[in-house]
Amino acid sequence: MNCKERISELTEEMLETLSRLVQYNSVEGEALPGMPFGQGPADVLKEALQIAGEMGFETRNLDNYCGYAQIGSGEEIIGVVAHLDIVPAGEGWNTDPFCLTRIGDEVFGRGVSDDKGAAVASLYALKLLQESGIPLNKRIRLILGCNEETGSRCMAHYNEVEEPVTCGFTPDGEFPGIHGEKGLLRMTAFSKKTQILSMNGGFVGNAVCSRCTTVVPSDVVDVRRLEEALAGTALEEYKVTEENGAITIYAQGTAAHASTPLLGVNAAGCTMQALQEAGMKDDFVEYYNSHIGTACDGAGYGLKIGDDYGELTLNNGIVKTKDGQISCSLDCRVPVTYNEEQIRALAEPYLEDAQGRTQINEIGKPLFYPEDSPLVQSLYNAYVEVTGDESHKPMVIGGGTYAKSIPGIIAFGCEWPENDNHIHDANEKLKIEELKLQTEIYVQAVKNLLEQ
């Protein structure tokens, strides 16, 4: 069987399968009986397992936390771990985010890249492996999770009720492979006293706060100076209105994943910067600018650190006001050689003063495999065999994947070097040729792992 030709024959079927998954708004919702992540994730999991069943695979639903499709036999399990949940669609789409839309050689829709497209590529890789007739002396299990974007509790459940995988990959990172993932530090900053009437922005903690609306009393800042200060920021758009003794500031920045916050523009940060530059004297404005700011380097918490594999990054994802108090979610990606004790010791002196306070919510461990380990090399070799690209090498990233939840796997694809599919942003897209190439790489990757 010529793998490339067979994938070309299956392309339209693959796109139809992707369409069947994209139609579900599978953002985590309110838990329901038998549906721990709500209706949407349960519905898309049911659809995905039905598709796998139609393809002749063994399937199992694990209590609507996750499920799997499986081929082959043997004691060992090669795990391919994708996810079907998504981040909220947000605003700014040119197409319906829940209807797969084909424009030229690309398709658009929430999840086409992260991670429903990768799930489809993996599903058809199993189909091709089954058709190939090669001996499948290990079980090949495509595990489909429903809670990657909001905590990976789906994989915690998998670990409780199922056999562990021997090795494998999650198609939810970048090619040509990710051999390390930074640790995750989550914090929340709170105001103590502020003149800001309300400040609300962002829609998810693991993305840059790209839109923010702030209301302040008219007598705390000069409108002309404020507009001049806003014009000097990196905002894409802003609007200042004054009515009934209050100034309303709408700020639009640029979305980006929390692991690469410098690729975005934080609307809340730019607003705080402009308020201070315009002369507003306010405890929390000063606390925000001195601790969080727009630099994304953690310096305000004593965390401007790095190692051979990357620097710490800090992202403010959500800002909200409740009962007169402002809170800001902070998502930091910590260099792989730093441990929890070191991070706490560095940050502790900066967490609280008279103007505000910050609490540490979670410090997650990093993940690291040597670049020359058998797992990393098996997957990297598959990428090179299919693409011929030896210029790009396995990397360490700031993003967190299922690899931290399932022992024995690393992230491998689905994004390409120097590519931007607008993951976690409006108009998420995927090139059809990339979907085809992903599938071919995953076929070769599993073949390599079968030989280990």
Secondary structure, 3 states (H helix, E strand, C coil): CCHHHHHHHHHHHHHHHHHHHHCCCCCCCCCECCECCCHHHHHHHHHHHHHHHHCCCEEEEECCCEEEEEECCCCCEEEEEEECCCCCCCCCCCCCCCCCEEECCEEECCCCCCCHHHHHHHHHHHHHHHHHCCCCCCEEEEEEECCCCCCCHHHHHHHHHCCCCCEEEECCEECCCEEEECEEEEEEEEECCCCCCEEEECCCCCECCCEEEEEEEHHHCCHHHHHHHHHCCCCCEEEEEEECCEEEEEEECECCECCCHHHCECHHHHHHHHHHHCCCCCHHHHHHHHHCCCCCCCHHHCCCCEECCEECEEEEEEEEEECCEEEEEEEEEECCCCCHHHHHHHHHHHCEECCEEEEEEEEECCEECCCCCHHHHHHHHHHHHHHCCCCCCCEEECCCCHHHCCCCEEECCEECCCCCCCCCCCCCEEEHHHHHHHHHHHHHHHHHHHCC
